Amino acid sequence: MRLELICRNRVGILKEVSSIFVEHNIDLVGIEVHQPGHVFINTPNVDFTELQKIMPQLRLIDAVDDVKTVPFMPSEREKNEFETLLRSFPDPFISISAKGQIRMLNNLSSSMMGNSSSNLIGEQVNSILKGFNFNKWLDGNEVLAQTIRLKLQNEDFVADLMPIHVSEFENDNVLAGAIIILKSERRLGQQISALKQIDDNNFSGIQATSGSMRKVIREAKRMALLDSSILISGETGTGKELLAHACHEASERAANPFMTLSCAALPDDVAETELFGLGHQDKSSSKKGLFESANGGTIFLDEVGEMSPKLQTKLLRVIQDGSFRRVDDEQEIKVNVRIIGSTNKDLLQMVSQGLFREDLYYRLNVLGLNIPSLRERRSDIIPLAEYFIAKSGLKIGKTNVSMSDDCREFIEYYPWPGNVRQLESVLIRAVSLMEGNVITTEYIDLPAYTREHGYLEQDFEGTLDLAVKKYEADLLRKLYPAYPSTRQLAKKLGLSHTAIANKLREYDINKKTVKI
């Protein structure tokens, strides 16, 4: 039987408690004082009649507030907790005395040592674990926790040593021994692998039903674990920033800042100040830039193709050696930042035209991701639409909103030049203006489109001849590096040598203007 007495501190209270058990001729197996005001008593089992006599007597003792039965003593719980921990501990675990003798070890340790626990207890740990003098460490003036490398049975291990101190008096600790936890190379590899394991939840907000988008997500998950620069390409509105943020959250930099800057939205001087900060003789007037604010984290540079040559040069230096200067300042600042860039332009073509630095392009495009347009992954359109409808409906208190069959078909086959961003905007408007719970095509506000003739942008300007010439020039500029002679290019396109030569001359396409 085990009892708990809830009481106030008073000299002699334990003597009065024990005298009651002596009076009833009941042995005391143990008494424990656990926390102020809690006394636990362990006795052999007594019958119910005897218990009914003892309980009132205990309650009548001065300073005893309550008495109740409990299933176990605190020491019993602690002993079983420790034994459970020892049995289930996944690594070899050894407890040694202050003299370096083995006091306790788990089954994993004894099996690795090729002996039983009973035979190993009392042995000197120095005779079993080689490469470190445990006695010298234990005899030192200040025994501190440390991590060392040693050998067990000629196998290399990393060992965590943790001293055990017992408080003898206030502010006076006595060394009682130490705990040794061993980790093999294989075990360390498993732990590092688990630490680096990607969290799929970071990419759960990206709709990936189509095969092409699932491939992008698979590649992004692998790239997130690396620390090199990433260049994400894709049309406007495909979700480049969303993917960049997911990569940051799945990386080892996730606990540090994720900063963004749109290179297309700001004038050159403003963008430079935003990125690198502003120096000033009066330190209180200085301003940190994004690179300083994102130190240890990630910077997302949206539309890097819009960067001026000056900004490109300064960015290249940061990527190369991690240093830069604030605007109007001579002091060098060092940072550790991962850069993820995005573009909706053909940067390689811009490189060939001298509009983008070739060395910066390859520094940014260490790891490349290309997000397909929405019209190239039609199986994602309806799941995305349903998600946006449910999200928009929830905000304004509309539930169970659905689409008519005609509306679903129209949405699925529309080309979505603005991609996911355009789809979301159109559906937010439709949910806000609709009557009832079914969205029909009349609520989908989009420029006219037919499957036969496709989509014509409303802001198209110029003539058919100019449009054809523009397409022709772009095609020749892309093919020219692979077919740099007029005869090769003429053969590829099925035209005469003279016709191709005239067109290359008309569009100023040659080895000087197009990088081969």
Secondary structure by P-SEA (a helix, b strand, c coil): cbbbbbcccccaaaaaaaaaaaaacccccccccccccbbbbbbccccaaaaaaaaaaaaacccccbbbbbcccaaaaaaaaaaaaaaacccbbbbbccccccccccaaaaaaaccccccccccccccccccccaaaaaaccbbbbbccccccccbbbbbbbbbbbbbccccbbbbccbbbbbbcaaaaaaaaaaaaccccccccccccccaaaaaaaaaaaaaaacccbbbbbbcccccaaaaaaaaaaacccccbbbbbbccccccaaaaaaaabbbbccccccbbbccccccccbbbbbcccccccaaaaaaaaaaaaccccccccccbbbbbbbbbbbbbccaaaaaaaaccccaaaaaaaacbbbbbbcccccccaaaaaaaaaaaaaaaaaccccccccaaaaaaaaaccccccaaaaaaaaaaaaacccccccccccccccccccccccccccccccaaaaaaaaaaaaaaaaccccccaaaaaaaacccaaaaaaaaaaaccccccccc
